[in-house]
Amino acid sequence: MAALLHDCSHGPFSHTSEDIYSSFEEMQECIRPLKPFEGSSASEVLAHFILTSGPFKNFLEKIKETIPLNLEPGWLSDIILGKRPDLLNAHYTDIINGPFDADKLDYIFRDGHYSGLPLGVDLDRLWFATEVHVIHPKDLRGVTQSMRRLVMARAGINSLEQIVSARMNLTSSLYHHHKVRSCDCMLKGVFLYCIENGVPLCGRKIQDASDFLYLTDVGLLGEAERNPDKSVAEMMSNITNRRLFKRAVVISMNSFLRPGVDEEEEAEKQKHSLVHSLALASLQEHRSTAEEIWQQAGKPGRKEEVWLDFPKEPKLSDLARTFVNVGRPDAPDFRTLGDFVPLEQWGKQYVLQKWRGHVFCKPDHVEKISRSALDVLSKKFGIQFNRYARTLCNLDPIN
């Protein structure tokens, strides 16, 4: 039941719309540090409110009339949120929201298949090597409570390493590909335009996070033909007809310098710190900078058509904490995957070699926005761009 319901709260185009409603103040009051749902995603919080609502409780009671399920909405919600309300059954949470949960294994192979990226992961070995054990504080440093967890036998380490490699491959080739990111920014621009101007989407004004639950992918794409607001119709038409935003500036570890830093190692640390802070900055901060770039460029087009996009770094810490049994099933000896696979170094190498942030805009405005963006970003973050910031966009360097 938890598996069927874990994505019941997704809005249109999944995480693209989630990036917008996660910034709403009422959602931030739930998920920001020291708030009740700290560490959970915005869609997981919406799922919690759906599952603990009166209508869903009534629905669940009707199911129980036919199927004798011993389920409580709060328990389902906790599993989806990644909490472990029952320590002796904490492995259920690992199956739904864990380092190698069913959802991750599903989307990795689905996305690889439909994008044409061959991913070699020995799932049969993974299933065979998966065990369930009660882990006590005396068994492993960092464990504070005894709980039953999913554990990988030593024989499954290679399979987990293959999964990490597959995730990294998909991240660089698909999730962080500049055309994918461009489409995401275009759709976010439509959402923000409608929110700020009170324009309905699919006949509904967006006023809070729950309004996204009434929108669908197909319904949104149809707005290109039927939305009475000409700006919305044009912006959606650009998406459906693949008239995509273009890159005006590329921000990568190879496209900028930190002035005044001579030591190569120290410069790399400072650049990595900047990339980290850019990726974690709020939507409001990015929009403020984008609007400043748009204004300095002479306000070409709509402000919603200039975007700063800084993808988050690959999240490998969850897999690093996967429990590994290096002993026998009847005499376990526990370690974590991070003891066997250099996940931290992999993450750093990804940022160093493959991570890219972008300034996107409409094709007609690339030159104006590029020059403005280089100036604004240089002053705002104290960085000095080199020729790659433009040549990676197929633009000539600025002398």
N, C-alpha and C positions, 0 to 999 in steps of 0.2 A: 504493500500500500504506500509506504514512504517512497519507494522507487517510482511508482506511477505518479506521485504528486510532487516530486521534488522540484519540477520545473513549472508547476501550475501557475506561477506568478510572472513568468516571462512576458514582457511586452513585445511589440513588433520589432523584428530583427534583433531579438534577444539582447545581447550585451550592448548594442549600439544605443537602444533606447534607455537601457539601465544606466549608461554613463550620464544621461541627462537627468533622470529622476533621482539618481543617487545624490545629486547636488542640491536637491530641494531641502529647504530648511527643516521641514518636519522629518525628513529621512535622516538628515545629518544629526538631528536630536536623538536618533536611535543608534547610529553606527559609528559616530566619531568617538575618539578615545574617552574612556570613563563613562560612556553611555551604556544603556542596557544591552545593546546588541553589538558591542565593540568586537571587531574581528569578523563579523558576518557580512555578507554582501547584501546590497539593497534588495535584490530579488529574493534572497532567503528570508529577509525581514517581511517582505510582502507575503511570502508563502506562510509565514507564521500567523499573520493577521487573517489570512484566508482560512487557515485550518482551525483557528480558535474562534472563528465567527459563529454566530447563532445558526445561519443557514447551513454551514458545513456540518455543524454538530448534529443538526436534524437529519441531514443527508446520511451521515455515518450511522445514526440510529436506525434508519430505514434499511441500510445494508445489513446491519446486525440481525434484523428480523429474518433474513434469508440465509446469511452466512454467519456462523457463530464465531465472530472475530473478537478477541479480547484486546481492543485497541482504544486508546484515548487520544484525542486531538493534540493535547499537550505533549504527549510522548512522540507522536509523529513529527510535530513541529521541532522538538529538540533534536531528533535524529537529522532532520533536514538542515538545521542550523549548525550541525557539527558538534552539538553538546553530547555529553554522555550521562544521561540521567540515571542509568542503571549500570553500575560499574562492572557487574558480573555479566552483562550483555553488551559491553561497550564495543564489541566487534561488529554489532549491527550498524553502529555509526560509521565504522571504518568502511563498510560495504557501500553506504550511501554518500558519505562525505569524509573521505580519507585520502591518504597519499596515492593509492592506486585503486580508487573506487570504481564501481561499475560504469558510472557516467564518463569518467576520464578514458577508460578503456574503449568505451563505445565511440566517443567523438573522435578520438585519435584515429581509429581505423576508418570511420565514416568519412572524416575530412580528408584523410589520405587517399581513400578510394575515389571520391568525387573530384578531387583536385588533380588526380593522376600522379600523385607522389607515392612511389612504392615504399612501404614501411615494413621492415623485417623484424617482427617480434614473435617469439615462440610462445604463444598463449597457452598451448597445451602444457608446456613446461611450467608456466606460471601457475596454472590451476593445480598441477600436481605438487608443486612446492609450497603452496599456501597452507598454513597451519593456524590453529587457534590455541592460544595459551593464556594462562593467568600469569601476569608479570607483576612481581612484588618490588617494593622499593629496594630490597636487598639485592635484587637481581641485576639492576642497572642504574648507574648514576643518572640523576635527573628525573627518575620516576618517583612521584610523591605519594601515590595511592595504588593499592593493588587493584588491577582490573584485567578483564579478559579482552584480548586484542587479536587482530589479524597479524600474523607473523609470517615472514618469508624464510623458508629453509635456505641453507647455503646454496643448494642446487638451483634456486630461483634468482640468484643475484644477477646472472647474465641476462635473464629476461627483464628484470627491473632496469638494468643498464640500457637495454634496447629500448625500453619505453621512454627513458630520459632522452636518449638520442633521437627518438621519433618526435617527441615534443619539441626539442630544439630545432629539428629540421622543419617541422610545420610552422614554428614561430617565425623563422627567418624567411621561409619560402612562401608562406601563406598569410598568417595572422599579421605580420609586420610588413607585408609587401606594400609598396607605396600606392598601388592602385586600389587595393583593399582599404587601406587607411583613408584614401581620398574619398571613396564611396561613403565610408562611415561619417566623415566630416560633412559631406554634402547633406546626408540625412539629418545629422545633428543640427545643421544650419536651418533646415526646414522646421524642426521641432522648436528651436529657439525663436525663430521668426514668428511662429504661431503663438507661442507662449507670450512673447513680449507685445504682440499686436492684437491679442484676443481673437485670433482667426481659428475657427473650428477645423479639426481634421476628422474625416469620416463622420462629420456632423456633430462632433463633440469638442468643446473647448477644454484645453488642458490646464487644469488649475492645481492639481496635486498628483502625487505618484500613482494613485489608484486609477486615474483616468487612462493611463497607458494600457490597463487591462482590457479596455473596450476597443482598442485598435488592433488591426491585424496587418500582416505583411501585404496581402492581396489588396485589402482596402486602401492602404497607404499608396501603393503603386497606382491605383485607380484615380487618385487625386490629381494626377497629371492631366486627366481628361475632364474631371467634373468639379474641381474646387473653384468656386467663383472668384477667389482672390487670384489675380493674374500672377503675382509674385510666387505664390505657392505652386500654382500650376506649372509655371516655368521651371522652378527649381526641381520639382518632381519629374518633369519631362526631361531635364538634363540627366537625371539618374537613369530613367528607364531607357533613354536613347544613348546612353554611355558617352555623354559629353562631360567628361570628368574634369575635376580640378587638376591643375598641374602643379608641379613642384616649383617653388620660387627660391627656396633656400633649403639645403640639407645640413642638418646639424649631426655630426658624428664625431667620434674620437679622432678622426683623421682630418676633419674640416675646420678645426679651430685650435687656438693656442690660449694659454693663460698668461698674459703679460707679466713680466717680472719674475717668472719662475724658470731658473736655469737648469736645475737638476731634473733629468728625464723622469726618474722614478717619482719625484715629488710632483712634477707636472702631470704625470699620469694619474696620480691619486686625486689631485685637485679637479682634473677633468672628469674623472669618474664620479666624484662628489657632485659636480654640477649636473651631470647626466641624471644622477639619482634624484636630485632635488627638482629638476625639470619634470621628470616622470611622475613625481609624487605631488606636484603642484595641483591646486584645485582647478576645476573648470572655470570658475569665476576669475582666477588669476590669469589663466591662458586667454580667456575672452577679453580681459582688460588690455593685455599686451597686444592681442590681435587688432583690437579697435584702435589702439594707438598707432600701429603700423598702417592701418587703413586710412586714418586721418592724415598722417604725415605724407602718405602717397597721393593725397588729393581726393580721397573718398571715391575711388573708382568702384562702380557697381554697388552692391549691398554690403553692409558690414558683416552679415552672416555668411558671406562668400569669401572671407579671409579667415584662415584657421591655422592655429598652432597645434601640432599633433606630436606628442612625445609618448610613445608606447612605454608601458611598464616593463621593467626588466623581467626575464624569465623567472618564475617562482619555483625554485628547486628546494627550498628549505623544508617543505612538507615531505618530499621524497627522502631527503637526507635523514629525517627522523623515523623512517620506516624501520620496524623491528626486524632483526635477522636472527635466526636460531642457528648457531654454528655447532651446536651439539646434536644429540639424537632427539627424536620426538618425545621419548620417555625420560630423557635427561637433558633438558634444554640448557643452552648457554647463550645468553642474549647479547647482541651488539646492535648498532644502527647502521643503515646503509652508507651513511657518510664515512664510516670507518673503512669502507671498501672501494667506494667510487668517489673520485675527486670532484664532487658536485659544486663546491664553492669556486674552485678554479674554473670549471666549465662556465659558470655564470659570469665570472669576470672576463673570460675570453670572449664570450658572446658580446658583452658590452664593448670590449676593446675592438673587435673585428667586424661585428655585424649590426650592432644597434644603430638605428638612424631615426632622428626626429626630423620633422618637416614643417615648413610654412607652405600652405596650399592656397591657391586662389584660382579664379577663372582664367582660362588660357589667354584672353585678351589683355589681362592686367599683370601678367607675370613680371615683366621688366620693371614696372613701377613698384610693385609690391616687393620684389626682390631687393631693390636698392634701399627701400624704406626699412625693410625687415633687418637687413644687415646693420643699418645704422642704429635702429632702436634696440636690437638684441645686444649689440656691442656695448652700448651705453648702459643698458639695464643690468647685464650680467658680467660686465668687465672682461669680455672675451675678444679675441682678435681672429677674425675668420681668414682662412687662406683660400686659394683659388678653387679648392674642391667644393666649397659651399655652393658655388654656382655651376661648375663644370659637371657635377653629379646631376644637375638639373638640365643638362644639355644647353647651358647658357655660357656665353663668353665671360672670362674673368674680368673683373673691374680693375683697371690699372690704377 
